[in-house]
Amino acid sequence: MNQNKFAEFIIIARKLNELDIVPLLMGSVGLEIITNKDWQAQDLDIHVPGDRRGWEVEPELVMDIIG
């Protein structure tokens, strides 16, 4: 399981929580957490409920959020 990617998600989630946003971990990292199986995650898939852009959130926005 990719602990580094999950740790990154926790950092991002805490920052979003400060803005009253509850993100949802998806994709292969999410599957790794649920199944305890290595899905060879290459990236982090985070869904922000209500965001009409879906997966199209710009990396710069994420960097602004996590500082």
C-alpha positions as CSV (number, residue, x, y, z in Angstrom):
1,M,0.0,0.0,0.0
2,N,1.2,3.5,-0.9
3,Q,1.4,5.2,2.5
4,N,3.0,8.4,1.0
5,K,0.0,9.1,-1.2
6,F,-2.4,8.4,1.6
7,A,-0.4,10.7,3.9
8,E,-0.6,13.4,1.2
9,F,-4.4,12.9,1.0
10,I,-4.7,13.4,4.7
11,I,-2.7,16.7,4.5
12,I,-5.0,17.9,1.7
13,A,-8.2,16.7,3.4
14,R,-7.3,18.6,6.6
15,K,-6.7,21.8,4.7
16,L,-10.0,21.4,2.9
17,N,-11.8,20.5,6.1
18,E,-10.7,23.9,7.5
19,L,-12.8,25.4,4.6
20,D,-15.7,23.1,5.5
21,I,-15.0,21.0,2.5
22,V,-15.1,17.2,2.9
23,P,-13.1,15.5,0.1
24,L,-13.6,11.9,-0.9
25,L,-10.6,9.7,-1.6
26,M,-11.1,7.6,-4.8
27,G,-9.2,5.7,-7.3
28,S,-6.4,3.2,-6.7
29,V,-5.3,4.8,-3.4
30,G,-8.9,4.6,-2.1
31,L,-9.0,0.9,-3.2
32,E,-5.8,0.2,-1.4
33,I,-7.2,1.6,1.9
34,I,-10.4,-0.4,1.6
35,T,-9.0,-3.7,0.3
36,N,-5.5,-3.6,1.9
37,K,-4.2,-4.7,-1.5
38,D,-1.5,-3.0,-3.6
39,W,-3.2,-1.4,-6.7
40,Q,0.1,0.3,-7.8
41,A,-1.3,3.8,-7.4
42,Q,0.3,6.4,-9.7
43,D,-1.7,9.4,-8.5
44,L,-4.2,10.7,-6.0
45,D,-7.9,10.9,-7.1
46,I,-9.8,13.2,-4.8
47,H,-13.4,14.2,-5.4
48,V,-14.8,17.4,-3.9
49,P,-18.6,17.0,-3.6
50,G,-20.4,19.7,-5.6
51,D,-17.4,20.6,-7.8
52,R,-18.8,20.5,-11.3
53,R,-15.3,20.2,-12.7
54,G,-14.9,16.7,-11.4
55,W,-11.4,15.5,-11.9
56,E,-10.3,18.7,-13.8
57,V,-9.1,20.6,-10.8
58,E,-5.8,22.4,-11.7
59,P,-2.7,21.3,-9.8
60,E,-2.0,24.9,-9.0
61,L,-5.2,25.1,-7.0
62,V,-4.3,22.1,-4.9
63,M,-0.9,23.7,-4.3
64,D,-2.6,26.9,-3.1
65,I,-4.7,24.9,-0.7
66,I,-1.9,22.9,0.8
67,G,0.6,25.8,0.8
